[in-house]
Amino acid sequence: MKKILFISGSIGLGHAVRDLAMARELRRMRPDAEISWIACPPASRILRDAGEKLLPEADLWSDENASAEKASSVKTFGLNIPRYLMAARKEWKNNIEVFKRLMSGTDFDLIIGDETYEITRALKKNPAIKKAPFLAIYDFIGLEAMTGNPLERLAVHFWNRVWSKGYKKASRAINAVLFVGEIEDIPDRRMGFLLPSRRVWAEYRKVHYLGYVFPFSAADYADKSRIRQSLGYGGEPLIVASVGGTGIGGELLDLCGRAFRLARREIPGLRLVLVCGPRVAPDSLAVPEGAEVRAYVPDLYRHFAACDLAIVQGGGTTTLELTALRRPFLYFPLEGHFEQSKYVAARLARHKAGIPMCFSKTTPESLARQITANIGREASWPPIPLDGAQKGAEIISRFL
């Protein structure tokens, strides 16, 4: 058997979803692959529900979602990443120690880290920690400053300098980088003064471009009527509003509820399902009459496939799932979150999918108008690459 350590890092649920999709494809290609996991809640819940083996050390892995929530701005529906990185220093230090313990106690044939920035930084400082080839999974390259604040710009420059240091030399820390996306998803823009362009960094690092990773075949969900029937929905116009895996986003669901009261005056029989995710308490919402509220919903993409319109945060995984499923959607990037506001938004604009919204500038009335204008609208964007899970598994298998 080939022993693999898969660390599903960072915040939210999207990383675990794509990691699990690649792991399933890898097992199909390599039945001798034995995968052990490290992840914190709520990602660990997805893995456990799928029957995956989480190591005991997963209980010691720090929860970065809590750091993200501390760094978030509730009133402005925002998350500043440099502030989050400062807040997560204690968690990162703990995770590095847990990783060292794993390296000293268990023999692995391969280590995979999905956005485990603390581990890649530790390996750069001390490559001797690594006891097997290490593959890094990213969906963006380099940080961006979102304000003119000198401290934020200084912090971004510091992190990008760490990210790009020694990029022209073969890395002793990372054996390969797997990028979830296409080369066009990496801006051809410098990381900062005297730092390389993001695409130049990717070229020197010989990045493997996977396209997009999904836990489903989009063709299986093309028949909306059949999917609706299997989930217990009727023929009424259906909106599914969802937030991510952190506690950030309850305000968006409240806004959707207020807009629903107005939109159903124009759309008879309109149905709204509010999906809180694992870290927003359903009883914290002011749910309007006629709307439904649900907590964590596994395989949420099935409900997206059934809907006539989705309203979501600007997360990379959720918006790509809706793009692949060819369902109309409104998306609200977390304000101040450079990845959602710049990288994800630019990718969706390139694919001509989704309608970007700004939470601080959206009223119940303006959201109701967008609902009325876009519900049931046919997808006009071209298809996107759907085979990222297979490509990722093929690359991973080469290192076994």
MARVEXDO-167022 format. One record per residue (C-alpha): z, y, x. Coordinates in steps of 0.25 Angstrom, whole numbers, plus 5000, padded with zeros to 4 digits. Each point is the difference from the previous one (the first is absolute). Example, Ala and Ser with C-alpha at 12.3 -4.5 7.8 and 13.67 -1.06 7.14 Angstrom:
% MARVEXDO-167022
503149825049/499850145006/
//
This chain:
% MARVEXDO-167022
500050005000/499750145004/501250094998/499850144995/501050124998/499450104990/500850134999/499650074987/500550145003/500150144996/500350054986/499549964986/499349874995/498650025004/500249945014/500649874995/498949994990/498950005010/500849925011/500249894990/498550004996/499649985015/501149905002/499449924988/498650005006/500549975014/500749874995/498749964993/499350025014/501149945008/500949904993/500849995012/500550144999/501550014997/500350144996/501450065000/500350144995/500950125002/500050114989/501050084993/500150034985/499250024992/498949935008/500949885002/500049984985/498549985000/500049905011/501249924994/499350004987/498749955007/500949885006/499950065014/501049975011/500950125004/500849985012/501550024999/499850125009/499250074989/501450034993/500350085013/498750085000/500350154996/499550054987/499050125003/499850034986/501450064999/499650095012/498750044993/500850034987/501050095008/498850085007/499350014986/500050134992/500349964985/499750144994/498650015007/499649854999/499950005015/500349925013/499950065014/499749895010/500550075013/501350034992/500049854996/499849955014/501250085005/500849944988/499649865004/500450005015/501349924997/499249904992/499049995011/501049985010/500749884992/498649944998/499750005014/501349935003/499749894989/498649985006/500649985014/500949904995/498849934993/499350005013/501149945008/500349894990/498749954994/498749965006/498850064993/498549985003/499650134993/500750134995/499450094990/500650134996/499550084988/500350155003/501249965009/500050135008/501449985005/499649865006/498750055006/500850125007/501049905005/498949915006/499450125007/501350035006/500349865004/498849904999/500949895005/500749994987/498749944994/499949855001/498749984993/498750074997/500350124990/499050054990/500250144993/499550034986/499850154997/499350084989/500050135006/500050055015/500850125004/500950094992/499650144994/500950124998/500050054986/500650145002/500050115010/501449975003/500150005016/501149895000/499149914991/498850035009/500849975012/500549874994/498649954997/499550045014/501149925006/499749874991/498550015002/500250015015/500949885000/498949934991/498950035010/500749995013/499249915010/498949984989/498949985010/500749885007/500249864995/501349994992/501049915004/500850024987/498949984990/498949895001/499250054989/500050114989/499549964986/499650124992/500149994984/498850084997/498650045006/499750095012/499750114991/501450004995/500550055014/499750155001/499250045013/501150105003/501050025012/501449954998/500450135007/499850095012/499649925012/500149884991/498849914997/499249994987/500549904991/498649935000/500050005015/501449945000/499449894991/498849985009/500849985012/501049914993/498849914995/500650014986/499649894990/499550064987/500449914988/499550084988/500949994989/501149894997/500249954986/500949894994/498949974989/498549984998/499550134993/499049914993/501149924993/500550134993/498650054995/500249964986/501050104995/500249944986/500449875006/501050065009/500650084989/500149884991/500749925011/501050115002/500350024985/499350134998/499250044988/498750084999/500750135000/499750115011/501049965011/500650095012/500849935011/500850105008/500749955012/500750055012/500249935014/501149915006/500950115004/500950094991/499150115001/499250024987/500950004988/499550154998/498649964999/500349894989/500850114992/498850095001/499149894995/500949984988/500050154996/498450005001/499949874992/500750074988/498850105001/498949915003/500249904988/499850124991/498549995005/500049855002/500449924988/500849875004/500250045014/500949915008/500850035012/500749915010/500950065010/500349915012/501250045008/499949915012/501249945006/500850125004/499850104988/501049964989/499349994986/501250074993/499950125009/498750044993/499850084987/499149904993/499250064989/499949934986/498849905001/500049985015/500649885007/500749995013/500149885009/500749985013/499449925012/498749944995/499449895010/498549995002/499950144994/498550005003/499849914988/500550114991/499150105007/498949914997/500350014985/500250154999/499150114995/500650105010/501149995011/500950115005/500649975013/500550065013/499050025012/500449875007/498949935008/500249864994/500150044985/498850105000/499149905008/500449894990/499550094988/498850035008/499649865002/500349974985/499250114996/501050074991/500150154998/501250065006/500850135003/500850005013/501150095004/500250005016/501450025004/500050155004/500350015015/499649865002/498850015010/499549864998/499950014985/499650155000/499049995011/499549865004/500149924986/499450124993/498950025010/499749854999/500050004984/499150135001/499049925009/500049894990/499950104988/501149934993/501250054993/500450154996/501050065010/501250084993/501150095005/501349974994/500650145002/498850064993/499949914989/500650034986/500149904989/498850074993/499150005012/500349855002/499749974985/498750075002/499749915012/500449884992/499150034988/498850035009/500149885009/500649884992/499049894998/499050075010/499049905007/500149995015/498950075007/500449975014/499349905009/500749875003/500949995012/500249895010/500949894994/500149905011/501150065009/501049894998/499049905005/499650095012/501450025004/500349854999/498849975009/500550105011/501449954999/499549855002/499350045013/501450025006/500549864996/
//
